[in-house]
Amino acid sequence: MFGVASAAHVRPSVNFKGTAVGRRPITPETHDPSTNEGRCQSRSVDFDPLDNEKQQRQSSSVMAKISHCCTVAKSCIHLKGRGSTYKNLKDTTEEVEDAKNIMKLPVVECTPSVATSLHYLQSLELSGGSECYVKRPLLLQHLPDKTLLHVLRFLRVRDIMNCQRTCKRIDRLIIRGSAQLPKITIEQLKLHFEDGEVLLYSDDNLCEEVRRYPMPSCRQLPALLRHLTIRSLFIRGLIPEETRPVLHRLVHPSLRIDPSEAYFLWCNFGSDINDRGALIELCHRYFATIRHLAFEECGPPVAISDQTVIAACELNSLSVSSDGRHGVFPITDEALETIAAQHTIFSSIDLSYTQVTSEGVLALIKAWTRNPVTNSTINLIACKFIKLHALFAACAAAGIDIDCNRSVHINGYTLALCIQ
């Protein structure tokens, strides 16, 4: 019934520390069905606890905890006999003793060294149709990505960064799922490209706790910002050669910095359509969080247009200030009407050298008067397409009273018009 085991089924015993399970080929002469002899043999090898403790001390703290959880569980041998199948034994003292008496086979205790060889033990197959199963503890690498990512959500940011150094799989998992993991909140991040430094402000008082770092390469930028949430993003001194790689890194899929303010100073975005597209992509990526968008002495004008403003559609504040040397920015009534149509009320609109007209300004004034909840300002400088008399006449026709100071007062709130 059992037959003679072939040479392919004969494997040497594993020489590892602890109690090991060895076996010999089963033949009709050596197998006795009544006593179950000849199925497998057991032997013991000297176990050195000091050597095992030394190995555990050398392991990292994270992997030591995982190894400890794996070695706590016990492992039992379950046999499928000829013509009958034994039930899976539970890990209790009574059933283990019953198994030893009935099967007359040793029960393998899961020592630290045995735990490292469970993969080999489980792969053993007894000849003659019988199999050897080992109940092994759950290891970290056996968890699916979704479960492992859920576990990482309960760790601190520093612990997540340490886990990233353990293996490639966890590193890739944290990179892909960083948007779902805890982050450190930074008040303001300043990227000074002309000075080659990065400034981090971790306190509401921006005069204190300033941390300075050298500017990393564009390739390293996502890795350094992956675990941060930034309230204010400040970029100064971009040049056309840096615009596309830097802005593309800031919208990397593994990043979710979610700034509420984006401020650009002395930046030359370049006139290439791809450079302009990178700026629009940045505004669109964080449109749900950006409420304040500002450009000061930036160019060329073609890079800052209606598309840029509309990409960050839910704005409370918009500022485009210039001394006119860059030319006229192609921001028209379409951008102002988009701001007026949003649910939130704007607090400040500061535009200079743009193409807006009286109709766009009137749309802003009407939107504010419908639901005044804060004091607001509309500051327009050198916008040559605005006709003041036409604007005031349109406001009077809509029932909006503008006083001599060019202000509108409703329910204790004031809208100030500064048009030059």
Rosetta blueprint (number, residue, H / E / L):
1 M L
2 F L
3 G L
4 V L
5 A L
6 S L
7 A H
8 A H
9 H H
10 V L
11 R L
12 P L
13 S L
14 V L
15 N L
16 F L
17 K L
18 G E
19 T E
20 A E
21 V E
22 G E
23 R L
24 R L
25 P L
26 I L
27 T L
28 P L
29 E L
30 T L
31 H L
32 D E
33 P L
34 S L
35 T L
36 N L
37 E E
38 G L
39 R L
40 C L
41 Q E
42 S E
43 R E
44 S E
45 V E
46 D L
47 F L
48 D L
49 P H
50 L H
51 D H
52 N H
53 E H
54 K H
55 Q H
56 Q H
57 R H
58 Q H
59 S L
60 S L
61 S H
62 V H
63 M H
64 A H
65 K H
66 I H
67 S H
68 H H
69 C H
70 C H
71 T H
72 V H
73 A L
74 K L
75 S L
76 C L
77 I E
78 H E
79 L E
80 K L
81 G L
82 R L
83 G L
84 S L
85 T L
86 Y L
87 K L
88 N L
89 L L
90 K L
91 D L
92 T L
93 T H
94 E H
95 E H
96 V H
97 E H
98 D H
99 A H
100 K H
101 N H
102 I H
103 M H
104 K L
105 L L
106 P L
107 V L
108 V L
109 E L
110 C L
111 T L
112 P H
113 S H
114 V H
115 A H
116 T L
117 S L
118 L H
119 H H
120 Y H
121 L H
122 Q H
123 S H
124 L L
125 E L
126 L L
127 S L
128 G L
129 G L
130 S L
131 E L
132 C E
133 Y E
134 V E
135 K L
136 R L
137 P L
138 L L
139 L L
140 L H
141 Q H
142 H H
143 L L
144 P L
145 D H
146 K H
147 T H
148 L H
149 L H
150 H H
151 V H
152 L H
153 R L
154 F L
155 L L
156 R L
157 V H
158 R H
159 D H
160 I H
161 M H
162 N H
163 C H
164 Q L
165 R L
166 T L
167 C L
168 K H
169 R H
170 I H
171 D H
172 R H
173 L H
174 I H
175 I H
176 R H
177 G L
178 S H
179 A H
180 Q H
181 L L
182 P L
183 K L
184 I E
185 T E
186 I E
187 E E
188 Q E
189 L E
190 K E
191 L E
192 H E
193 F L
194 E L
195 D L
196 G L
197 E E
198 V E
199 L E
200 L E
201 Y E
202 S L
203 D L
204 D L
205 N L
206 L L
207 C L
208 E L
209 E L
210 V E
211 R E
212 R E
213 Y E
214 P E
215 M L
216 P L
217 S L
218 C L
219 R L
220 Q L
221 L H
222 P H
223 A H
224 L H
225 L H
226 R L
227 H L
228 L E
229 T E
230 I E
231 R E
232 S E
233 L E
234 F E
235 I E
236 R E
237 G L
238 L L
239 I L
240 P H
241 E H
242 E H
243 T H
244 R H
245 P H
246 V H
247 L H
248 H H
249 R H
250 L H
251 V L
252 H L
253 P L
254 S L
255 L L
256 R L
257 I L
258 D L
259 P L
260 S L
261 E E
262 A E
263 Y E
264 F E
265 L E
266 W L
267 C L
268 N E
269 F L
270 G L
271 S L
272 D L
273 I H
274 N H
275 D H
276 R H
277 G H
278 A H
279 L H
280 I H
281 E H
282 L H
283 C H
284 H H
285 R H
286 Y L
287 F L
288 A L
289 T L
290 I L
291 R L
292 H E
293 L E
294 A E
295 F E
296 E E
297 E L
298 C L
299 G E
300 P L
301 P H
302 V H
303 A H
304 I L
305 S L
306 D H
307 Q H
308 T H
309 V H
310 I H
311 A H
312 A L
313 C L
314 E L
315 L L
316 N L
317 S E
318 L E
319 S E
320 V E
321 S E
322 S L
323 D L
324 G L
325 R L
326 H L
327 G L
328 V L
329 F E
330 P L
331 I L
332 T L
333 D H
334 E H
335 A H
336 L H
337 E H
338 T H
339 I H
340 A H
341 A H
342 Q L
343 H L
344 T L
345 I L
346 F L
347 S L
348 S E
349 I E
350 D E
351 L E
352 S E
353 Y L
354 T E
355 Q L
356 V L
357 T L
358 S H
359 E H
360 G H
361 V H
362 L H
363 A H
364 L H
365 I H
366 K H
367 A H
368 W H
369 T H
370 R H
371 N L
372 P L
373 V L
374 T L
375 N L
376 S E
377 T E
378 I E
379 N E
380 L E
381 I E
382 A L
383 C L
384 K L
385 F L
386 I L
387 K L
388 L H
389 H H
390 A H
391 L H
392 F H
393 A H
394 A H
395 C H
396 A H
397 A H
398 A L
399 G L
400 I L
401 D L
402 I L
403 D L
404 C L
405 N L
406 R L
407 S E
408 V E
409 H E
410 I E
411 N L
412 G L
413 Y E
414 T E
415 L E
416 A E
417 L E
418 C E
419 I E
420 Q L
